[in-house]
């Protein structure tokens, strides 16, 4: 993962955690704040997991890479960001 190189971290430096029922690994800074979170959602294709697939009007292309999942990545990222400020 290129983000590990950015912070000078090794894969072994991360800790296994649970993010909304999904196995994940998190790398923290010296003060304990998360720097990087890596979460694989089993059974999901490549895309952005959201709790509910966005509604589209007829004729609209929509958001093909927003996939319904067990967690909402945008909501989780917002919560993580707000907890760090």
C-alpha positions as CSV (number, residue, x, y, z in Angstrom):
1,X,0.0,0.0,0.0
2,X,1.5,3.3,-1.1
3,X,0.2,5.1,2.1
4,X,2.4,3.0,4.3
5,X,5.4,4.3,2.3
6,X,4.2,7.9,2.7
7,X,4.3,7.6,6.5
8,X,7.3,5.3,6.7
9,X,5.3,2.4,8.2
10,X,5.6,-1.3,7.7
11,X,2.6,-3.6,7.2
12,X,3.4,-5.3,10.5
13,X,3.0,-2.0,12.3
14,X,-0.8,-2.1,11.9
15,X,-3.3,-3.5,14.3
16,X,-6.2,-5.8,13.4
17,X,-9.5,-4.2,14.3
18,X,-13.2,-4.5,13.5
19,X,-14.9,-1.7,11.5
20,X,-18.7,-2.1,11.5
21,X,-18.5,-5.9,11.4
22,X,-15.6,-6.1,8.9
23,X,-12.1,-7.2,9.5
24,X,-9.7,-4.3,9.1
25,X,-6.2,-3.1,9.9
26,X,-5.3,0.3,11.2
27,X,-2.0,2.1,11.5
28,X,-1.7,4.8,14.2
29,X,0.6,7.7,14.9
30,X,2.6,8.2,18.1
31,X,-0.3,9.8,19.9
32,X,-2.7,7.0,19.0
33,X,-4.6,8.7,16.3
34,X,-5.4,6.6,13.2
35,X,-3.3,7.4,10.1
36,X,-4.4,4.7,7.7
37,X,-7.4,2.3,7.8
38,X,-7.6,-0.7,5.4
39,X,-10.8,-2.6,5.3
40,X,-11.9,-5.3,2.9
41,X,-15.6,-6.0,2.5
42,X,-16.2,-9.6,1.7
43,X,-18.4,-10.3,-1.3
44,X,-18.3,-6.8,-2.6
45,X,-17.1,-5.8,-6.1
46,X,-14.8,-2.8,-6.6
47,X,-16.5,0.4,-5.6
48,X,-17.5,2.6,-2.7
49,X,-19.7,0.9,-0.1
50,X,-22.8,2.8,1.0
51,X,-25.6,1.6,3.2
52,X,-28.2,2.1,0.6
53,X,-27.8,2.4,-3.1
54,X,-28.5,5.9,-4.3
55,X,-31.8,6.4,-6.1
56,X,-31.7,7.5,-9.7
57,X,-34.2,9.2,-11.9
58,X,-35.1,7.5,-15.2
59,X,-32.5,8.3,-17.8
60,X,-29.8,9.3,-15.3
61,X,-26.5,7.4,-15.4
62,X,-26.2,7.4,-11.7
63,X,-23.3,6.3,-9.7
64,X,-22.2,2.9,-11.0
65,X,-19.4,2.4,-8.4
66,X,-21.5,3.2,-5.4
67,X,-22.4,-0.2,-4.1
68,X,-24.8,-1.2,-1.4
69,X,-22.8,-2.7,1.5
70,X,-22.9,-3.4,5.2
71,X,-21.2,-0.1,6.0
72,X,-21.0,3.4,4.6
73,X,-17.5,4.3,3.7
74,X,-18.2,8.1,3.4
75,X,-20.0,8.1,6.7
76,X,-17.2,6.2,8.4
77,X,-14.5,8.5,6.9
78,X,-16.4,11.6,8.1
79,X,-16.7,10.2,11.6
80,X,-13.0,9.2,11.6
81,X,-12.0,12.7,10.4
82,X,-14.2,14.5,12.9
83,X,-12.8,12.5,15.7
84,X,-9.3,13.5,14.8
85,X,-9.9,17.3,14.8
